[in-house]
């Protein structure tokens, strides 16, 4: 799916701004021919939860309404007009002038619809109904229940089966873009680089709709010079003396695609891409033929007031902080991030593990690893209870359709911390890994993120992955305050993985300790800034001993909001930055460490 951009043949209108907003009390049916009966206002894009200063809105579980007005310039009336949502969390029904135009389920991927037939000249009304409900058929997974209040009125309740606040609303830009009636629908770019001769064959496949008698593809370099050109909807172009997309030294080419009719240019689209090679072999992760060491973060799209809404200033700032620390990578934990962030990572050379919103695939979450140390059959009914296959297939399709051309994406993460030790997990995941591998034109490696209880002997799904990605909390959820034992456990487990799967590289995708900024302890007690630093030092020491250990992505970049919980005071405090992006003490230690570890060629 193409990102909406303006070109010589296309115009983008951004509908961001202040919209009307209303909670749906499900009492009477709304007359969609009338404007929403509300005085409440809500900024878009942003979560609705934290804006209004009303508990009723912040904690609402159910349906809400958004509405705005827009006018399309007369000059565009003969163009194809597409209404596009960067995301709507988690389910949306869209109406233009009271008429239904599109429905989409899944809160983190874009969707769109042609709206020409629904438009009137002058002012148009765009109304969106959104649900933030989650259950055992959605991703992420929520524990859903219905009760009634003292007046017999239905009360819906979602208890998040995951550790982040269930922010919802119109989180990403809502746009209308124009194309000519005949238009470029999709572009697939598959670079194949010959590292020895510094040249690349780039296959470009163009999908068009309508009447074109010629499609022309030109590859343009960063200086704006055309370096290769070809005619056809499926072409191979050669780039000599190719500039590689390298971690933190990104080089982006642009594929300029033009569609002609009777010699006249009809539609143009420009897709950025990078040339780089990814290989997983002999326990290493190779980027452009050299072993790559992941240094970086799991994070969240999470800021004050905006909640999970797009904030490009935060995105730019976060990446600058990462680069300053010597980091080179992030995982889009625990859902696809905005397209704006993905384009920024392309530009900044940030290496991305791109994750689906499959989190909470666990019917009985706890950190009791003793159940697994006992061995034998594990009592867990996750794969009987969950009904997420359809949503999972859909989001893999939508994520790969959206992100397939991004240079920054080096691996897909199919899920975070599923019950991969439980009966039925392999049968659930095998077809999903097969689907991702079949759909990705660039054949990127695939993984899922393994939960602490799924120790080497217990896990049933590791066979499916290219890279073993582990979330581990020795020294926090287990062996709290006992870093000596935690160190031994860490070492013992990593060596066990390495022995069992000598060909598969191993990395940490989470490890961390809740730390209250400003809390200090001469004893280095848990929650203190000293403990956080000791915890990271202990882990670093073990990582450096394990040859196949190829990366450390800590948890979390910044403190973030969660649901209430007795171990969550104002959210999760595992950030190495506060929610306001102020550094905790450990940032100095990690900056020194990461700035001294090369991005490539470490542990060769
Ligand atoms: C892991 C989850 C992550 C949590 C983290 C934690 O993947 O979402 O926030 O633990 O407990 O289980 O901090």
Boltz pocket constraint, residues with backbone or C-beta under 6 A from the ligand:
constraints:
  - pocket:
      binder: B
      contacts: [[A, 162], [A, 163], [A, 164], [A, 334], [A, 416], [A, 417], [A, 471], [A, 510], [A, 555], [A, 572], [A, 574]]
      max_distance: 6.0
